[in-house]
Amino acid sequence: MQEGPPQPASALSPWATSPSPAYCRDLSGQLLATNVAFARKFGRSVSAQANDRVLALINPDDVAAYTSAEAELAKPPHQVTRCHRWLTPQGWRWMSWEEAVLLDENGEPVAVRAVGHDITRQRLAEELYVKLSRAVEQCPIAIVITGADGRTQYANPKFNEASGHTLEECLENDVHVLREGHPDEESYRRFMATVKAGHEWQGELARVRPDGKKIWESVQVSCIRNAACEITNLLCLREDITERKRLEEELRQSQKMESLGEIAGGIAHDFNNLLAVINGYAELTTLHPNNPALLQKSLREIKRASQRATGLVRQILTFSRKAQVHFAPVDMNQLIRDLTALLSETFPRKVSFNISLLDGLPMLLADQNQLQQVVLNLFVNARDAMPEGGMISVTTSVVSGQALASSGADREKNYVCLLVSDTGIGMPAEVKARIFEPFFTTKLGSGGTGLGLAVVYGIIASHHGFIEVDSAPGSGSTFRILLPSGGTGAVATAPSELSSFPDGTETLLIVDDEDALRHILRTAFTTKGYSVVSACNGLEAIEILGDPAHTIHAVLLDINMPGASGVDVLKSIKATRADLPVLIISGHINAETRNILEHLGQTDVVSKPYRLDELGRRLRNMLGESPVAKARA
């Protein structure tokens, strides 16, 4: 290559008319020639000027990196590719330049030729990718990406921390992380059917970490599609809400205890009436022991009163105890009848109920304890809104999901609608907008905690329902609750008359610390042909079971006893005579004891107070057909 004055680009090289920007410079950075594409890209003339230098076009922040690469050009093969920001009329653009040294006839470098490409879009995409990947890696929410079949492909560090599984473990051991938390295979099947159909799935799941810690998570799963709109992956977001669930439970329990005070007066009133009935008829039988007709009537009334007392005890336990959520068929109409009957005794006489319940109302698949809490809270709020008295109207009906589609309801389901209206003072718009906020209360100075409607809202949401309120000052308030129907069957009711139960010849061990109950059971079963051995505490029961002189065929076992408890006796039976039938009889079993019974495989439980015929049939079912019945056959 001969040295000389700058020449037009067309005279120097075929790249002069190339569609890619190109230039030629000397070793000091002075431009010698540029092509048309370069001139168009950078808004310059094709002919290089005496003061045109490459560094004048490079972003000042990139000059140091550009200069450091000069040493690479001096080494064979005298070629280098470098990317920097260059100034164009449209602003700074990322340019990738392929540079090569031009040598003279002596092999000495005399100039540098460069051909460039605008890579701004690619560079921005790479920077965005880096930002997104860092965001996912550092996200405080656990993120999992799986294949369309649910097999793990990626998990961020937060997932590793929250789950106790590393990504390597998930891949090597084929851990199906989407399965974790679902209570059964049917739940998981419905979940997968939803996401494979292209829909988003949201829910709250409880699972146990590898270290044994139980946690609650809010889970959201959505589909990732390719350019052809085909589902290629599933994106799962899991957020730990264990603390939130704990606080929700505390709020719910606090509001429940507040509600308990509202019904205490009514329960006390009913209990006193029942006790008066029982004591009165008991005295009549004592005063007239030789009057058979009076004796029979007194016994019937005492039994009827005791059955009503049983219902009251169960109701107050339902409200007060910290029970686990249990979804089962619930009759909303019956629930309302029970509560209105109870509260009619408690509310002021100037507050009345107007009940209009739809016959044949579908059952709800719900937690009865929580629904009682919802209805009670609405009744109490209605009462408080009518300080001068008024009417509480309660209506039930059925609404199709189609009619509620705008609210996000399932179009395929019917919804049970509960309307609770009052003729009270109503609420202004600013109050109505905040009534579901925790700790917001309009009952200043009256002991209101502001938890009631917040808990109501949470319960309705957990049942996949909706709650709406319509109110204005001076026009009262109407709460509209909509819950998806889904329960089947009817609420069980005890038969009104005592019926008999099958005979038997087996030997029973009755374990109870209450003398009167042991005597009742002994009398009932011996008259049916059974042999009975009794124990007044757990230690005595264990001794009898270990005595070869006693052949025991079944055990009726109380749980709450001093000394060795019923659980201790049951553990001893499971360890020594696992095939021995045991029927648990208890007035109250807390959640911890219930978990122990389930762990021991004990499912046969009868609650006190019990009916003797029910107890006899349950026992006979456990023992099988009686020898007496076989002989008659």
N, C-alpha and C positions, 0 to 999 in steps of 0.2 A: 504494500500500500504506500503510495507516494504522499508526502506531506505537501500541503498547499492551502490556499485560501478556501473557506467554506464554499461548498457547491450546493446547488438545488438538490432536494431529496430525490427527484426523479433521475438525476444524473448519477447518484451515488449507489442506489441499490434497488432491486425489484420490490423491496418492502415499502417503497415510497407510496404505492397505491394500495397497500394492504388495508383490510377493514379493521385491523387491530392497531392501536396507537403504537408508534415506534419512533425512536430517536437515536441519534449518534452524538456522542460527546467525547471530549478529550479526557485525558487522565486527571485533569484538575477539576472536572465537572462542568466545563464550559460546553454548551450545546453547539454542535457543529451542523446538524441537520435534523429535521423532523418531517414526518409524513403528514398527509392530509388528515388522517384519522386523529393524529396527535393534536394537530392544530384545531380541529373541530372540538375535541374533547376538552382541551384546556383553554380554548378561546384565544389562541395565539396565531401569529402568522406562520406560514410554512417556512419562510426564510428565517434562519436563526439570526438573532441580533448579537452584537458584540458583547453585551452585558447579560445575555441570557445564561443563567446557571441552574442546574438541576435542583440545588438546595433551596432555591427561592420558591419552588413549588411544593416542597415537602413540609408537612406539619412540624413545627418546632419541637414538639414532644418526641418525634420520630427521628430527628436528625442524628442523634447519638447512635442509635441502632443502625441507621443507614451507613454512617461513616465507618462503624466497626466492621462492616461486611466487606469493606474495600480490600482488606488483606486476603480474603478468599479468592478474589479475582486474580491476584498475583501468582496463585498456585495452579498448577495443571489440575484440571483441564481448562482453566481460565473461564469458568462459567459459574453463575450463581443465580438463585431465584430469591427475591426478597419482596416482602409485602409491607407497604406503608401507606399513610394517608396523604393524598395529593390534593392540591387546591384546584377546583374547577369552578366555572361560573355558577354551577348548582350547589357549590359548597364542597366540603371535604368528602372525598371518595376513597375507598380502599382500592389500591392498585397492586397487582402482582406483576413484577417485571422479571423476565428471563434475560439476563445480561450475559454477553459474551465479549471477550477481548479480541480486538482486531490487531493482527501482527503485520509488521512490514516484511520485506523480503529477507531481512536478516533474523527474523523471528523475534523481533523486539515489539513489545506492546506499544501501540500508538493511539488507540481509541477504544471506546466501548460502544457496542450496539445493544439496544434493549427493545424488546417487544412486550407490550403490556396487555393486561386484561382487567376489566373492572370486576372486582369480587366483593363489592360492598354488600350485596344481598346475601351472599354466602357467609360473609364475615358476621353480619348482624344475626343471621340464623344460628351460627355457631355460638355467638355470645348469648343469645337467648336460650339456647340449649344448656349452656353452662349455668345460667341463672336458674333455669327450671330444675336442673338436676341438683343444684345446691339447695334450692327451696325444698325439694322433696326429701333430700338427705337430712336437712335440718328442721323439717316440719315437726311441730309438737304433737301432731296427730299421727297415729300409726297408719302407714300406707302399704298396701299389698297389691301387686299386680299378678293375676293368674291367667292361665290360658282359658279358652272358652269352656273347657271341661272342669275348671276349678283347681287345676294343679298349679302350685306356686311357681312363679318365675322371678319375682322380685319382691323384696321387703326392705323398707327403710330402717335405719337404726332405732327409731322410736318403737317400731313393731318388735324388734329384737328385745328391747328393754321391757316393753309392756307384757309380751307374751312369754318370755323366757326361752324362745326358740331363736336360734341363729338362722340366717338364710341358708347356710350350708346344711344344717340339720333338716330344714324344710325340703331342700332339693334331694338330699341323699336318702332321707327316710320317707319321702313322698308324703309329707304332712299336709293334709287337706285343711288349711286354716279357715276356709269358709264354712266348714262343718262345725267348728268349735262354737259352743254356746247354744246350739239348737237342742231343745230338750229331747227330741226323738227323730227318727228317720223320716217320719211323715212331715214334720216341720221343715226339715232340710230339703225334702223333695219339693214341697210347695215353693220354697225359696228359690231353688234352682230353676223350677218351671217359670217363675216370674222373670228372672234375669235373662234366661235363655229366650224368652219371648220378647226381649228388648226393653223391658220395663225396669225402672229404678226400684230398689227395695230398701226400706228403712225399718229399723227396729232396735229394740234394746235386748241384749243377750247377757246372760250370766254364765261365766265359765270359771274353771279352776286352773290356775297356773301350775306349771310343773313343780313349783315350790309349795303347793298346797293352798295358796292364798286365793280366796274367791273374790272375783272382781266383776263389776257391771260395766258394759260397754255400749255406747251408742254406735250402731253399725249402719253404714250406708254403702250399697253396692250398685254400680252402674256399668253400662257396657262401653267398650271401646271398639269403634268400627273402622274398617279400612276404606279406601277410596270407593270401593264397590258397595259400601254400606253393609258389609258383612261383619258380624260380631267376631272379633279375633281375640279379644282379651276382656277380662273383668277387672274393674278398679274398685278396691275395697278400702274404705276409710273407717278406722276404729278409734273411738275416743273414750278414754276411761272416765266413767261417770259414777264411780263407786261412792265418792264423797257426796255427790249430788243426791244419789238415791238414799244415802243415810240421812241427809238433811230432810228430804221429802218425807221419809218415814217418821222422823221426829215431828215435823210439822203436822202430819196426818194424825199421829198419836196425841199431840197436844190439842188439836181441834176436837178429836174424839172425846178426850176427857172433858173439854169444855161442853160438848154436847151431852155428856153423861149427866152433868148437873141439871140440864133441862128436863131430863126424863126421870130423875130420881124421885121427884115429888109424886109423879103419876105411879111409879112402881111401888112406892111406899103406901100410897092410897090403896092400890089393888091388893097388895100383900096383906094389909090390915083387914081388908074385907074378906080375903080368903082365910086368914087365920081365925077370924070371927066365925066363919062358916064351919071350919074344922072343929074349933073348940066347942061351938054351940051344939053340933050334932053329937060330938063325943060325950058331952054332958048329958044329952037326952038319952043316949044308950045306957049311961050309968044310972040315971034316975029311973028308967023303965026297962030293965033287963029282960022282962018277961013279955014284952010286946014285939012279936016277930015282924009285924008289918013296919013298925017304927024303926026296928033294928035294920031291916033291909034298906029302907029309904035313907037312913042316916049313913049307912056304909056307902051307898051309891053317891050321895052328895059329898061325902068326905073324899071319895076317890076322884070325883069330877073336880073338886077344888084343888086337890093335889096335882092333877094334870095341868090345870091352869097355872099353878105355882111353878110347875116344871118349865112351862113356856116362858114365864117371866124371868126365871133364873138364867135360862139360855140366852134370852134377849139382852139382859144386862151384861152377861159375859161377852156376848158378841160385840157390844159397844166398848167395853172397857179393856179387854185383853189385847195384847199386841199379837194378833193372829197373822199367820202367813196368808198371802193372797191365794185364794182357791177358786178357780172358775168352774161353775156348775150351773145347771138349769135353774133359773130364778123366775118366779111368778111375780111380776111387778104389781099386779092388782092386789094380790094377797099381802105383799109387803106394805102397800099403802093402807090397806084396811087395818093391819096390825098397828101401824104407827099412829094413824088417826084415832083409833080407839084408845091408845095409850095416852096421846097428847091431849085428848079431849078432857081427861081428868086433871091435866097439869096447867093448860093454858087458861087464862081468865075466861069467865063465862061469857063476856061480851065479844069474845073471838069465836066464831063458828066455822064449821067446815061444810063445803058443798062438794060432794064427791060424784063424779060421773065417769065410770070405768067401762071401757069397751069389753063386752063379753067375747070370750074366745081370743083374748089378746095373746099373741105368740110369746113363747118363753124366751128369756134372755140367757145367753151364755155369759155369766158375769160372776163377780165376787159379791155374795149377798151382804156380807159385812160392810163393804165399801158403798154399795148402793143404799143401804140403810142410812149410812152416814150422810150421803148426798141429799136424800129426801128429808131427813131430819133437819139438816142445816137450812134447806130452803123453807121449811115450815117455821123454824125459829126466826129466820130473817123476816118472813112475812108477818109474824106476830109482832116483832119489834117495830115494823113499819106502820103499825096500826095502834098507837098508844091509846086512842079513844075507842078501840074496838073495831070490828069489821068482819069481812068474810074472806076466808081462804078457799079458793076454788081449785079443785084438783081434777084433771081430765087425762085420760089415756086414749090413744088412738094408734093407728098404723099409717105410716107414710112410705111410699115407694122410694127406692134409691134414685130412680129416674128423676123424681121431682126435686131431689136434693143434689143433683149432679153439680150445680154451680158451687156448692159448698165442699166439693171433693168427696162426696159419698160414693159408695160402691153401687153402680147402676143395677147390679144383679141381685141386690139384697133389699129386703124390707126393713124398715126401722120402726122401733117402738117409740112413740112420742109421748112424753110426759109434760103437761102444762101445769105450772103452779102459779096462780095469780092471787093478788091481794088488792084490797080497796084502800091501801094506805097512802102515805104522803108522796110516794114516788121519788125519783132521783133526777137531778139536773144532768145535762149531758157530760159535764166535766167529771162528775162522780161516777156515772155509768161507765165512762171510759177507763176507770181505774179499779173497778170492784174486784177484778180477778188478780190484782197485784198482791203478793204476800205482805202482810202487816199493814195494809191500807184498811182503815176502819172509819166508819162514820159514827161509831158508838163511843165517842170520847167520854171518859169519866165513868163509863158503865161496865168496865171490865172486858170489853171486846178486844180480842187479840188481832183481828184482821186476818186470821188464818183460814176462816171458814170457806169463803168462796174460792180462795186460791187452791185449797185442797179439793174442793168440788171440781174445779176446772181440771186439775191433775188426774182425778179419778176418771172423769168422763173421757179425757184424752187417752188414758191407758186402756180404756174399753173401746177405743176407735170410734167414739161418738162425738157429738157436737153439742154445744150449749149456746143459746142465744138469749138476750134479754131485751125487753121492750119496756121503757119506763119514761115518765115525764112528771114534773112536779104537779101534785094534786090529782094525778090520774092513776096512781097505783103502779105496780110492777108485775110483769109476766115473765117467768123463766121458762124457756122451752128446751127440753133435753131430748136428744135423739140418740138412740142406741141400736146397733144392728141386732136384729133377731137372729137366733141360731141355736138356742137350746131346745131340746126335745124332751118329751115326757112331762109328767106332772109332779107337783110337790107332794111328797109323801105325807100322809096324815095317819095318825094312830087310830086304830079301830075303836069305836065308842064302847063296845062291850068286851068284857074279858072272855077270852076263849081258852079252851084247854090246850094242853100240849102232850106229845106222845109219852108213853110209859118207857121205863128202862130198868135194867137190872144191874147196871154197872156200879162201881164204887167211885164216888166223887170226893175230891179234896176241896173244901171251901175255905179260902184264906181271906179273912177280913177282920180288922181291929174293932169293928162295931158289933157289939153283942146282939143287938136287936136284928141286924141284917143277917147275921149268921143263923139266928133262930128262924127267921122267915124262910131263908133258903133251905135250911135243913127240913123244916116242916113241909115245904112245897115239894121237894124232890123225894123225900121218903114216902109221901103219900102216893107218888107215882111209881114206886117200886125200887127206887135207887137206894143204895147204901151210902151213907154220908159220913165222912171224917172231916173234922173242922180244926182250924188253927187260927189263933188270935193274933199272930204276928209272923213275920218272915222267917225268923230263926226256927220257930216251932214247925213251920211248913217244911223247911229244908230237912229237919230231923225226921219228920214223918216220911218224906219221900225217900230218905236213905234207909229206912227201917224195912227189912225184908218181910216183916210180919204184915205189912200193909200192901195190898195189891191195888194200886190206884189206876183208874182208867181215864180220868180227865180231871183237870184242875180249873176251878173258878177262882180267879186271882185278883184281889184288889191291888192297886198300884201304890197309893199313898198311905204308908203305914210307918209307925215309929220303928227305930232299930233297922233291921234288914228290910228294905223296901220290896215292893213287888217286882221291880226290875232285877234286884239281886236274886230273888227266887227264880225268876224266868231265866236268868243267865245260868243258874245252877241246873235247871231242867234241861236247857239246851246243851249243856256240857255232858250230862249224865244220861238223860233220857230224851233225846231229840225228837222221838216219835210220839211222845206223850201229848195229847191234845190239851191246849191251854186257852181258856176264854178270859180275856182281860175285862174286869168290871171296875169302872172308875168314874168319879164325879167330875174330874177335870184332868186333862193331860196337857202339859205345856209342850211347847215346840221342841225343846231339848229332849224330853222323854219320848215324844212321838218319833223323833229321829232315831233314838236308840231302839225303839220297838221295831221300826222299819229295818234297821240294820240287822236285828236278830231274826227277821223274817216273820214277825208276829203281826198278823193282819186281822185276827178275830178280836174285836173290841166292842163292848156294849157300854153305853154311857148311863150313869146314874142320874136321875131315878129311872128304873127300868120297869117294864111289864113282865110279870112272871111267865106269861105265855110266850112272849118274845124270847126270853132267856131260855126257856125250855126247848123251843124249836131250834134256836141257834146251837144249843148244846147237842141236840139229837142229830142235827146235820153234820156236826163234827165227828160224832161217834159212828154214824151210819145207821142203817135200819136196826131197830131194837130187836132183841131176841124174842120179846113178846109178840111183836108184829110178825116175825118170821114164823113163829109157832102157829099163829092164827091163820097164816097163809097156807 
